[in-house]
Amino acid sequence: MPKISSSSSSWRICHYLMIFFLVEILSLASEWVEASGLNASPQSKILFPLREEPITSRDSFPYLSKTRLQSSYPAFISQLLLPATHSDLNKVGATASSASSASSGSSTAFSPSFQLTYTGSDPSSSASGKPPRPLVALVTGASRGIGKKVAETLARAGVSEIICVSKSQAACEATSNELKALPCKSSAYSCDVSDGDAVEALMKRIALEHANIDILINNAGITKDVLFMRMSRKDWEDVIKTNLNSAFYFSSAVMRGMMKRKFGRIINMSSVVGVGGNHGQANYAASKAGLIGFTKSLAREVGKLGITVNAVAPGFIISDMTDKMTEEAKAATLNTIPAGRLGLQEEVASLVAYLASDQAAYINGKVIPVDGGMLFGGS
Ligand SMILES: NC(=O)c1ccc[n+]([C@@H]2O[C@H](COP(=O)([O-])OP(=O)(O)OC[C@H]3O[C@@H](n4cnc5c(N)ncnc54)[C@H](OP(=O)(O)O)[C@@H]3O)[C@@H](O)[C@H]2O)c1
């Protein structure tokens, strides 16, 4: 056996002790840095101030609790535009007071570092210095769901007047009354948007009763899902007329005024299904794909006139439309969504509000998904 000399063994012990102390010092230092918050960049603190627990669990769908959503939803979006969760979607009036405190800047939790403006001018042009003028928005399908949330978001974000259109007069008036309580000037009109003559008559009436429309949100839509071999001509025509033809009717009616004023925002509510297609939705997919082609072509024609035309392509958003899906279809859909949950109406509405703002003047002819990262149909 080799003999270990006492000097080399004491040197080895010394060596181990030094390493031990070094590791201890380093771990104490890293704990101190973490506790003092020096390692977090200021940006990460601003962007996710209240994110406590990301939604990752798929088993929580479709019965996500309100508290879970509240603690998980990025707070800066709520405070910027809508302090509401899905449970509050139909209670605009109930959230009005919290929204007014957010808009008046009295919220202490977070102050956004930017503010959207709605003055009808391109921030890059010399005209951007002109005083703000009241902007008027028309939202189709404003009686419920995404359209109602869009109307509310635009009102909270600073659009002066919102004209609500839907088939049902009572529900549309209810939305309009809730907007007035925000407060925001608002009115409600009942119209079947799939009927070209009815839309023409409505727009003549609106032209007499209101200022020009600066922001048009073509949102009204329906589904009539059935496998193609069982799809009737009526199933096809109802969906195409409601979802696609209506966008043509409303856009034609507002275009001349927008061209004259050299300002306009048209936002068409497409769908991921319009990009990737879907089983049992040939009619719906065709209507939503049609909206994409319409958006891109119109954007090219009017882009030089200060008018932008964009499409938003929601994935699966909690609403009456997705409530109709079977539990099996919902479960299958959930597997295709990297976010592991359905989307919230405000997540669509906040993008629409941005696209309608002065700040989005250079975004034109685009189809922007709000889909939790779905790769729908390989798109
Ligand atoms: N929810 C989703 O997951 C999802 C995903 C992608 C795209 N989208 C699109 O987003 C839009 C809104 O969807 P949503 O989920 O909010 O739907 P929703 O809750 O079913 O609401 C549909 C809205 O459209 C209106 N509407 C339907 N047909 C009409 C007609 N002929 N004339 C006038 N108004 C009519 C309804 O008015 P009434 O109340 O008077 O019937 C209602 O306001 C639709 O274009 C939809 O295709 C939704």
The ligand as an SDF file (V2000), in Angstrom:
LIG
                    3D

 48 52  0  0  0  0  0  0  0  0999 V2000
  -65.9320   32.3000  -30.6570 N   0  0  0  0  0  0  0  0  0  0  0  0
  -64.9280   31.8470  -31.3570 C   0  0  0  0  0  0  0  0  0  0  0  0
  -64.2300   30.9230  -30.9490 O   0  0  0  0  0  0  0  0  0  0  0  0
  -64.5810   32.4710  -32.6740 C   0  0  0  0  0  0  0  0  0  0  0  0
  -63.4310   32.0190  -33.3170 C   0  0  0  0  0  0  0  0  0  0  0  0
  -63.0710   32.5800  -34.5200 C   0  0  0  0  0  0  0  0  0  0  0  0
  -63.8510   33.5650  -35.0730 C   0  0  0  0  0  0  0  0  0  0  0  0
  -64.9810   33.9790  -34.4500 N   0  0  0  0  0  0  0  0  0  0  0  0
  -65.7880   35.0020  -35.0980 C   0  0  0  0  0  0  0  0  0  0  0  0
  -65.9830   36.0950  -34.2330 O   0  0  0  0  0  0  0  0  0  0  0  0
  -67.2470   36.6950  -34.5060 C   0  0  0  0  0  0  0  0  0  0  0  0
  -68.0520   36.7770  -33.2090 C   0  0  0  0  0  0  0  0  0  0  0  0
  -68.1580   35.4660  -32.6940 O   0  0  0  0  0  0  0  0  0  0  0  0
  -68.8250   35.1670  -31.2700 P   0  0  0  0  0  0  0  0  0  0  0  0
  -68.1870   33.9470  -30.7910 O   0  0  0  0  0  0  0  0  0  0  0  0
  -68.8270   36.3660  -30.4360 O   0  0  0  0  0  0  0  0  0  0  0  0
  -70.3130   34.8020  -31.7370 O   0  0  0  0  0  0  0  0  0  0  0  0
  -71.6990   34.9200  -30.9630 P   0  0  0  0  0  0  0  0  0  0  0  0
  -71.5110   34.9980  -29.5150 O   0  0  0  0  0  0  0  0  0  0  0  0
  -72.5370   33.8170  -31.5280 O   0  0  0  0  0  0  0  0  0  0  0  0
  -72.2750   36.3380  -31.4720 O   0  0  0  0  0  0  0  0  0  0  0  0
  -72.6030   36.5330  -32.8120 C   0  0  0  0  0  0  0  0  0  0  0  0
  -73.0140   37.9490  -33.0350 C   0  0  0  0  0  0  0  0  0  0  0  0
  -73.3010   38.1300  -34.4340 O   0  0  0  0  0  0  0  0  0  0  0  0
  -74.6200   38.6580  -34.5610 C   0  0  0  0  0  0  0  0  0  0  0  0
  -75.2770   38.1490  -35.7760 N   0  0  0  0  0  0  0  0  0  0  0  0
  -75.3140   36.8780  -36.2200 C   0  0  0  0  0  0  0  0  0  0  0  0
  -76.0270   36.8240  -37.3590 N   0  0  0  0  0  0  0  0  0  0  0  0
  -76.4740   38.0700  -37.6150 C   0  0  0  0  0  0  0  0  0  0  0  0
  -77.2650   38.6490  -38.6310 C   0  0  0  0  0  0  0  0  0  0  0  0
  -77.7560   37.9270  -39.6510 N   0  0  0  0  0  0  0  0  0  0  0  0
  -77.5250   39.9710  -38.5730 N   0  0  0  0  0  0  0  0  0  0  0  0
  -77.0470   40.7300  -37.5680 C   0  0  0  0  0  0  0  0  0  0  0  0
  -76.2800   40.2410  -36.5710 N   0  0  0  0  0  0  0  0  0  0  0  0
  -75.9950   38.9300  -36.5900 C   0  0  0  0  0  0  0  0  0  0  0  0
  -75.3580   38.1860  -33.3220 C   0  0  0  0  0  0  0  0  0  0  0  0
  -76.4680   39.0430  -33.1230 O   0  0  0  0  0  0  0  0  0  0  0  0
  -77.8100   38.5200  -32.3550 P   0  0  0  0  0  0  0  0  0  0  0  0
  -77.4890   38.4900  -30.9000 O   0  0  0  0  0  0  0  0  0  0  0  0
  -78.8060   39.5470  -32.6810 O   0  0  0  0  0  0  0  0  0  0  0  0
  -78.1160   37.1660  -32.9130 O   0  0  0  0  0  0  0  0  0  0  0  0
  -74.2550   38.3320  -32.2730 C   0  0  0  0  0  0  0  0  0  0  0  0
  -74.1640   39.6620  -31.8680 O   0  0  0  0  0  0  0  0  0  0  0  0
  -67.8990   35.8360  -35.5750 C   0  0  0  0  0  0  0  0  0  0  0  0
  -67.6900   36.3910  -36.8340 O   0  0  0  0  0  0  0  0  0  0  0  0
  -67.1630   34.5180  -35.4680 C   0  0  0  0  0  0  0  0  0  0  0  0
  -67.1790   33.8000  -36.6740 O   0  0  0  0  0  0  0  0  0  0  0  0
  -65.3640   33.4450  -33.2520 C   0  0  0  0  0  0  0  0  0  0  0  0
  1  2  1  0
  2  3  2  0
  2  4  1  0
  4  5  1  0
  4 48  2  0
  5  6  2  0
  6  7  1  0
  7  8  2  0
  8  9  1  0
  8 48  1  0
  9 10  1  0
  9 46  1  0
 10 11  1  0
 11 12  1  0
 11 44  1  0
 12 13  1  0
 13 14  1  0
 14 15  2  0
 14 16  1  0
 14 17  1  0
 17 18  1  0
 18 19  2  0
 18 20  1  0
 18 21  1  0
 21 22  1  0
 22 23  1  0
 23 24  1  0
 23 42  1  0
 24 25  1  0
 25 26  1  0
 25 36  1  0
 26 27  1  0
 26 35  1  0
 27 28  2  0
 28 29  1  0
 29 30  1  0
 29 35  2  0
 30 31  1  0
 30 32  2  0
 32 33  1  0
 33 34  2  0
 34 35  1  0
 36 37  1  0
 36 42  1  0
 37 38  1  0
 38 39  2  0
 38 40  1  0
 38 41  1  0
 42 43  1  0
 44 45  1  0
 44 46  1  0
 46 47  1  0
M  CHG  2   8   1  16  -1
M  END
$$$$
